Amino acid sequence: MDLLHSWGVSLAAHLQTEFRAYESWFQLASSVADLHTTFFVFFPVWFYLHRRVAIKLVWVAVVGDWLNLVLKWVLFGERPYWWVHETKFYGPDPSPSLQQFHITCETGPGSPSGHAMGSAGVWYVMVTAVLSEASRRNVPAPLYGILQIGLWALFAAVELIVCMSRVFMAAHFPHQVVVGVASGIAVAEVFSRVQWIYSASLRRYFNVTLFLLSFAVGFYVLLKALGVDLLWTLEKAQRWCVHPEWVHMDTTPFASLLRNMGTLFGLGLGLHSPLYTENKKSSSAPFRTGCIVASLVSLRCLDSLTFSPESQGLFYLLSFCKSAAVPLISTSVVPAGLTRLFHGKTCNKTS
């Protein structure tokens, strides 16, 4: 593994030297590849374009990131920004110098890459959804072929840029991002064959959320009892990050777990809310456009809420609630609010 890691460090150093001018673009790619973008941007847009796609996006993102956490705990993957300081591979020779950035110092294990896995799953769902819709609408074969080539080329370009950005940031080794992309596509492909998620009851949402959360916590507790510390990477991040303030609690494995579980449970609450049931038949283009805009604005305001990490328990609880509010706002609160607003204006005009 040291040889593979050394090759990855050399590639990271090469990218940081040769592509220095693209630093801001790589940072943007890493930020956009985060599942935050899926929940706060892609989900509300797709929910009012094609609700089944939006539901699948959340399931693929949440279950994929949960699987990513379990794999990271099993594989014990290193990260370049700390490995290069601790390895004895280089012997008496100086180790390569890697630059760090404010998004470099993630605290979890490195394999597989969560950004690569999440973005691959999400973009795979979106690309296949567009192609499926084009096929359903009987798009002419030549045009469909061009669309197919173009979308898969876009998918490949997005994943290449995301993978390069994660290596450039010294957050992952190349083999970790490759495994991440393959795993993300596999999760999305599995959910393309799962149909019950579109009609799942609130009880099933609750049970799945509880199972995923209990399994992860139970796995951690079990290995902890056996003397295996699954949070071994936190000390490395705090030790080798050049700026201590770059080590954020929201990058810890449990913070990610609670956010994802909150999002999944919030989707169940939203889809089974009386407000959603009341307004799901409103399908006019202006109404759906208004819902998209209002959802994006509302979620932008919600995203501005931050919590103090001084109390870990409270931080995790508030993160769960904030994440649950994201799909709830998009699926129920916003359409109900707009319906009542426009209905009130109509009543005033007729009275």
C-alpha positions as CSV (number, residue, x, y, z in Angstrom):
1,M,0.0,0.0,0.0
2,D,2.9,2.4,0.7
3,L,3.9,2.2,-3.0
4,L,0.3,3.0,-4.1
5,H,0.1,5.8,-1.6
6,S,3.5,7.2,-2.7
7,W,2.3,7.3,-6.3
8,G,-0.9,9.1,-5.2
9,V,1.1,11.7,-3.3
10,S,3.3,12.2,-6.3
11,L,0.2,12.8,-8.5
12,A,-1.3,15.2,-5.9
13,A,2.0,17.2,-5.8
14,H,2.0,17.2,-9.6
15,L,-1.5,18.5,-9.8
16,Q,-0.8,21.2,-7.2
17,T,2.2,22.3,-9.2
18,E,0.9,22.1,-12.8
19,F,-2.8,23.2,-12.1
20,R,-2.2,25.9,-9.6
21,A,-4.1,28.4,-11.7
22,Y,-7.2,26.2,-11.3
23,E,-7.2,26.0,-7.5
24,S,-10.5,28.0,-7.2
25,W,-12.2,25.7,-9.7
26,F,-11.1,22.6,-7.9
27,Q,-12.3,24.0,-4.6
28,L,-15.6,24.8,-6.2
29,A,-15.9,21.2,-7.7
30,S,-15.3,19.7,-4.3
31,S,-17.9,21.9,-2.7
32,V,-20.5,21.3,-5.4
33,A,-19.8,17.5,-5.2
34,D,-20.8,17.5,-1.6
35,L,-24.3,16.0,-0.8
36,H,-25.3,19.4,0.6
37,T,-25.8,20.4,-3.0
38,T,-28.0,17.4,-3.7
39,F,-30.3,18.1,-0.8
40,F,-30.4,21.9,-1.0
41,V,-30.4,22.4,-4.8
42,F,-31.0,19.3,-6.9
43,F,-33.8,17.8,-4.7
44,P,-36.2,20.8,-4.7
45,V,-35.6,21.3,-8.5
46,W,-36.2,17.7,-9.4
47,F,-39.1,17.4,-7.0
48,Y,-41.2,19.8,-9.1
49,L,-39.9,18.4,-12.4
50,H,-40.1,14.7,-11.7
51,R,-40.9,13.6,-8.1
52,R,-39.8,10.0,-8.5
53,V,-36.4,11.2,-9.6
54,A,-36.2,13.5,-6.5
55,I,-37.1,10.7,-4.2
56,K,-34.6,8.4,-5.7
57,L,-31.9,11.1,-5.4
58,V,-32.4,11.2,-1.6
59,W,-32.4,7.4,-1.2
60,V,-29.3,7.0,-3.4
61,A,-27.5,9.8,-1.6
62,V,-28.4,8.8,1.9
63,V,-27.9,5.0,1.6
64,G,-24.8,5.6,-0.5
65,D,-23.2,7.9,2.1
66,W,-24.2,5.4,4.9
67,L,-22.5,2.6,3.0
68,N,-19.5,4.9,2.4
69,L,-19.2,5.4,6.2
70,V,-19.3,1.7,6.9
71,L,-16.7,1.0,4.2
72,K,-14.5,3.7,5.6
73,W,-14.7,2.2,9.0
74,V,-13.9,-1.3,7.5
75,L,-11.1,-0.2,5.1
76,F,-9.2,2.2,7.4
77,G,-8.1,4.3,4.5
78,E,-5.3,6.9,5.0
79,R,-5.5,10.5,3.7
80,P,-2.5,12.1,1.8
81,Y,-2.3,15.2,4.0
82,W,-1.4,13.1,7.1
83,W,0.1,10.0,5.5
84,V,2.9,12.0,3.9
85,H,4.0,13.1,7.4
86,E,3.8,9.8,9.1
87,T,5.1,7.3,6.6
88,K,8.6,5.8,6.7
89,F,8.4,5.0,3.0
90,Y,10.8,7.8,2.0
91,G,13.4,6.8,4.5
92,P,16.0,9.5,5.1
93,D,14.9,11.5,2.0
94,P,12.5,14.4,2.5
95,S,8.8,13.6,2.0
96,P,7.0,15.4,-0.9
97,S,5.5,18.7,0.1
98,L,1.7,18.9,-0.1
99,Q,-0.3,22.1,0.2
100,Q,-3.4,22.1,2.3
101,F,-6.7,24.0,1.8
102,H,-9.6,24.9,4.0
103,I,-11.5,21.9,2.8
104,T,-8.6,19.4,3.0
105,C,-8.7,18.5,6.6
106,E,-11.7,16.1,6.7
107,T,-11.7,13.9,9.8
108,G,-12.9,10.5,8.6
109,P,-11.0,7.7,6.9
110,G,-10.2,8.2,3.3
111,S,-11.4,5.1,1.4
112,P,-13.6,5.3,-0.5
113,S,-14.0,9.0,-1.4
114,G,-17.4,10.2,-0.2
115,H,-17.5,13.1,-2.6
116,A,-16.7,10.9,-5.6
117,M,-19.2,8.2,-4.5
118,G,-22.0,10.7,-3.7
119,S,-21.6,12.7,-6.9
120,A,-21.3,9.6,-9.1
121,G,-24.5,8.2,-7.6
122,V,-26.4,11.5,-7.9
123,W,-25.3,12.3,-11.4
124,Y,-25.9,8.8,-12.6
125,V,-29.5,9.1,-11.4
126,M,-30.0,12.4,-13.1
127,V,-28.5,11.3,-16.4
128,T,-30.5,8.1,-16.6
129,A,-33.6,10.0,-15.6
130,V,-33.2,12.4,-18.6
131,L,-32.5,9.6,-21.0
132,S,-35.4,7.6,-19.7
133,E,-37.7,10.6,-20.2
134,A,-36.4,11.1,-23.7
135,S,-37.0,7.5,-24.5
136,R,-40.5,7.7,-23.1
137,R,-41.3,10.7,-25.3
138,N,-40.1,8.8,-28.4
139,V,-37.3,11.2,-29.2
140,P,-36.0,10.5,-32.7
141,A,-33.1,7.9,-32.7
142,P,-30.4,10.3,-34.1
143,L,-31.3,13.0,-31.6
144,Y,-31.5,10.4,-28.7
145,G,-28.0,9.1,-29.7
146,I,-26.5,12.6,-29.6
147,L,-28.3,13.3,-26.2
148,Q,-27.0,10.0,-24.8
149,I,-23.4,10.7,-25.9
150,G,-23.6,14.2,-24.6
151,L,-25.0,13.4,-21.2
152,W,-22.6,10.5,-20.5
153,A,-19.7,12.7,-21.7
154,L,-20.9,15.3,-19.2
155,F,-21.1,12.7,-16.5
156,A,-17.5,11.5,-17.2
157,A,-16.3,15.1,-17.2
158,V,-18.0,15.9,-13.9
159,E,-16.6,12.8,-12.2
160,L,-13.1,13.5,-13.6
161,I,-13.1,17.0,-12.3
162,V,-14.4,15.9,-8.9
163,C,-11.8,13.2,-8.7
164,M,-9.0,15.5,-9.7
165,S,-10.2,18.1,-7.2
166,R,-10.1,15.6,-4.3
167,V,-6.6,14.5,-5.2
168,F,-5.5,18.1,-5.8
169,M,-6.8,19.0,-2.3
170,A,-4.7,16.2,-0.8
171,A,-7.9,14.8,0.8
172,H,-7.8,11.5,-1.1
173,F,-5.5,9.2,-3.0
174,P,-6.4,8.4,-6.7
175,H,-7.5,4.8,-6.0
176,Q,-9.9,6.1,-3.3
177,V,-11.7,8.3,-5.7
178,V,-11.9,5.6,-8.4
179,V,-13.4,3.2,-5.9
180,G,-15.8,5.9,-4.8
181,V,-17.1,6.5,-8.4
182,A,-17.6,2.8,-8.9
183,S,-19.4,2.4,-5.6
184,G,-21.6,5.4,-6.3
185,I,-22.7,4.0,-9.7
186,A,-23.3,0.6,-8.1
187,V,-25.6,2.1,-5.5
188,A,-27.6,4.1,-8.1
189,E,-27.9,1.1,-10.3
190,V,-29.3,-1.0,-7.4
191,F,-31.9,1.7,-6.7
192,S,-32.9,1.8,-10.3
193,R,-34.4,-1.6,-9.7
194,V,-36.1,-0.7,-6.3
195,Q,-39.7,0.4,-6.6
196,W,-41.0,0.4,-3.1
197,I,-39.3,3.6,-2.2
198,Y,-41.9,5.6,-4.2
199,S,-44.8,4.2,-2.1
200,A,-43.0,3.7,1.2
201,S,-45.1,4.5,4.3
202,L,-44.0,6.9,7.0
203,R,-43.6,3.8,9.2
204,R,-41.2,2.3,6.7
205,Y,-39.2,5.6,6.5
206,F,-39.0,5.6,10.3
207,N,-37.9,1.9,10.4
208,V,-35.3,2.3,7.7
209,T,-33.9,5.4,9.4
210,L,-33.8,3.7,12.7
211,F,-32.1,0.6,11.2
212,L,-29.4,2.5,9.4
213,L,-28.7,4.7,12.4
214,S,-28.7,1.7,14.9
215,F,-26.5,-0.4,12.6
216,A,-23.8,2.3,12.3
217,V,-23.8,3.2,16.0
218,G,-23.9,-0.5,17.0
219,F,-21.0,-1.3,14.7
220,Y,-19.0,1.5,16.3
221,V,-19.9,0.4,19.8
222,L,-19.1,-3.2,19.1
223,L,-15.6,-2.5,17.6
224,K,-15.0,0.0,20.4
225,A,-15.6,-2.8,22.9
226,L,-13.1,-5.0,21.0
227,G,-10.5,-2.3,21.3
228,V,-10.8,-0.8,17.8
229,D,-11.2,2.9,17.7
230,L,-13.1,3.9,14.6
231,L,-12.4,7.6,15.2
232,W,-8.7,7.1,15.0
233,T,-8.5,9.6,12.2
234,L,-9.7,12.5,14.3
235,E,-6.4,12.7,16.1
236,K,-4.5,12.6,12.8
237,A,-6.6,15.4,11.4
238,Q,-6.0,17.6,14.5
239,R,-2.3,16.8,14.5
240,W,-1.4,17.3,10.9
241,C,-3.8,20.0,9.7
242,V,-1.8,23.2,9.3
243,H,-4.7,25.3,10.6
244,P,-6.6,23.8,13.5
245,E,-9.7,25.9,12.6
246,W,-10.0,23.9,9.4
247,V,-10.9,20.8,11.3
248,H,-14.7,21.0,11.6
249,M,-17.0,18.9,13.6
250,D,-19.5,18.7,10.7
251,T,-16.9,16.5,8.8
252,T,-16.9,13.8,11.5
253,P,-18.5,10.5,10.6
254,F,-21.3,10.9,13.1
255,A,-22.2,14.4,11.9
256,S,-22.5,13.1,8.4
257,L,-24.6,10.1,9.6
258,L,-27.0,12.3,11.6
259,R,-27.5,14.7,8.7
260,N,-28.3,11.9,6.3
261,M,-30.7,10.2,8.7
262,G,-32.4,13.5,9.3
263,T,-32.8,14.0,5.5
264,L,-34.3,10.6,4.9
265,F,-36.7,10.9,7.8
266,G,-37.6,14.4,6.8
267,L,-38.5,13.1,3.3
268,G,-40.8,10.6,4.9
269,L,-42.5,13.3,7.0
270,G,-42.8,15.6,4.0
271,L,-44.4,13.0,1.7
272,H,-46.9,11.9,4.3
273,S,-47.7,15.4,5.6
274,P,-51.3,16.6,5.2
275,L,-49.9,19.7,3.6
276,Y,-48.3,17.5,0.8
277,T,-51.5,15.5,0.4
278,E,-53.4,18.7,0.0
279,N,-51.2,20.3,-2.6
280,K,-49.7,17.4,-4.6
281,K,-52.3,17.7,-7.4
282,S,-51.2,21.3,-8.1
283,S,-49.2,20.8,-11.3
284,S,-49.4,24.0,-13.3
285,A,-46.0,25.2,-14.7
286,P,-46.2,28.6,-12.9
287,F,-47.0,26.9,-9.6
288,R,-44.2,24.4,-9.9
289,T,-41.7,27.2,-11.0
290,G,-42.8,29.3,-8.0
291,C,-42.3,26.3,-5.7
292,I,-38.8,25.7,-7.0
293,V,-37.8,29.3,-6.5
294,A,-39.4,29.6,-3.1
295,S,-37.8,26.3,-2.0
296,L,-34.3,27.4,-3.1
297,V,-34.7,30.7,-1.3
298,S,-36.1,29.1,1.9
299,L,-33.4,26.5,2.0
300,R,-30.7,29.1,1.4
301,C,-32.0,30.9,4.6
302,L,-32.1,27.6,6.5
303,D,-28.6,26.9,5.4
304,S,-27.4,30.1,7.1
305,L,-28.2,28.5,10.5
306,T,-25.1,27.2,12.2
307,F,-24.6,25.5,15.5
308,S,-21.9,25.7,18.1
309,P,-19.8,22.5,18.4
310,E,-19.2,23.0,22.1
311,S,-21.9,20.4,23.0
312,Q,-21.5,17.4,20.7
313,G,-24.9,15.9,21.6
314,L,-26.8,19.2,21.0
315,F,-24.8,19.8,17.8
316,Y,-25.8,16.4,16.4
317,L,-29.4,16.8,17.4
318,L,-29.8,20.2,15.8
319,S,-28.0,18.9,12.7
320,F,-30.5,16.1,12.5
321,C,-33.5,18.5,12.8
322,K,-32.0,21.0,10.3
323,S,-31.5,18.2,7.8
324,A,-35.0,16.9,8.4
325,A,-36.4,20.3,7.7
326,V,-34.8,20.5,4.2
327,P,-37.1,18.0,2.4
328,L,-40.1,18.9,4.6
329,I,-39.9,22.5,3.5
330,S,-39.6,21.6,-0.2
331,T,-42.3,19.0,-0.3
332,S,-44.9,20.5,2.1
333,V,-44.3,23.9,3.6
334,V,-43.5,25.8,0.4
335,P,-46.4,24.4,-1.8
336,A,-48.9,24.8,1.0
337,G,-47.7,28.4,1.6
338,L,-47.9,29.3,-2.0
339,T,-51.3,27.7,-2.4
340,R,-52.8,29.6,0.4
341,L,-51.1,32.8,-0.7
342,F,-52.5,32.6,-4.2
343,H,-55.9,31.3,-3.0
344,G,-56.1,34.3,-0.7
345,K,-55.4,36.7,-3.5
346,T,-58.0,35.1,-5.7
347,C,-60.6,35.3,-3.0
348,N,-59.8,39.0,-2.4
349,K,-60.2,39.8,-6.1
350,T,-63.6,38.0,-6.3
351,S,-65.0,39.6,-3.2
